[in-house]
Amino acid sequence: MVTTIQISKKTKDLIASFGSKDETYEDIIKRMYSLAVKEQLREFLMSSEECIPIEDAIKEAEEKWPE
């Protein structure tokens, strides 16, 4: 099934600037989506929320599990 979406000429041109001569808009959008998903995952994994420096983590582990 194929659908039609309405976008401005400016947006269409921006999307086209990501593609090469032989790519369709669908190819470009799928590639952009894939990159966006990877970027979201990278941001999630590299988030500094609830993270502590490695030195503090080692100190906590040594206190919790002394030899």
FENVEN-V195995 format. One line per field, one symbol per residue. burial: 1 if it has 24 or more other C-alpha atoms within 12 Angstrom, else 0. A space follows every 10 residues. Layout:
burial=???
This chain:
burial=0000000000 0000100000 0000000000 0000000000 0000000000 0000000000 0000000
